[in-house]
């Protein structure tokens, strides 16, 4: 499964929103993460970010479905 950079950021953003910065800070370099996200989303619209979230969710569902068939 190929996942684009903006799709990866969508996944990371969802995880960060779910657990919160305080819970992840001891385990993740939040400064580095912030820099990477800002760099990648600087040229992306909110619509593109939303589409990336839906796209990666569908890719994961398809992948899980394929694994279940095997």
C-alpha positions in Angstrom: 0.0 0.0 0.0 1.5 3.3 -1.1 0.7 6.2 1.2 1.5 9.8 0.2 3.2 12.3 2.6 0.0 14.2 3.2 -1.8 11.0 3.9 0.9 10.1 6.5 0.4 13.5 8.1 -3.3 12.9 8.2 -2.7 9.7 10.2 -0.2 11.3 12.5 -2.6 14.3 13.1 -5.4 11.9 14.0 -3.2 10.0 16.5 -2.0 13.3 18.0 -5.6 14.5 18.3 -6.7 11.3 19.9 -4.0 11.0 22.6 -2.9 14.6 23.0 0.5 16.2 23.0 1.0 15.6 26.7 0.6 11.8 26.4 2.9 11.6 23.3 5.6 14.0 24.3 7.7 11.5 26.3 7.7 9.2 23.3 7.7 11.4 20.3 9.8 14.4 19.2 7.0 16.8 18.8 9.2 19.7 17.6 10.4 17.5 14.7 6.9 16.3 14.0 5.6 19.9 14.0 8.3 21.0 11.5 7.6 18.1 9.2 3.8 18.7 9.3 4.1 22.5 8.7 6.5 22.0 5.8 4.3 19.5 4.1 0.9 21.2 4.7 2.1 24.8 3.9 1.1 24.4 0.3 -2.0 22.3 1.0 -5.5 23.5 1.4 -7.9 22.4 4.1 -9.8 20.5 1.4 -6.7 18.7 0.3 -6.0 17.7 3.8 -9.5 16.4 4.3 -9.4 14.5 1.0 -6.1 12.9 2.1 -7.7 11.8 5.4 -10.5 10.1 3.5 -8.1 8.6 0.9 -5.8 7.0 3.5 -8.8 5.7 5.5 -10.1 4.0 2.3 -6.7 2.6 1.6 -6.4 1.1 5.1 -9.9 -0.4 4.8 -9.1 -1.9 1.4 -5.9 -3.3 2.8 -7.6 -4.9 5.7 -10.3 -6.3 3.4 -7.6 -7.9 1.2 -5.9 -9.4 4.3 -9.2 -10.9 5.4 -9.7 -12.6 2.1 -6.4 -14.4 2.3 
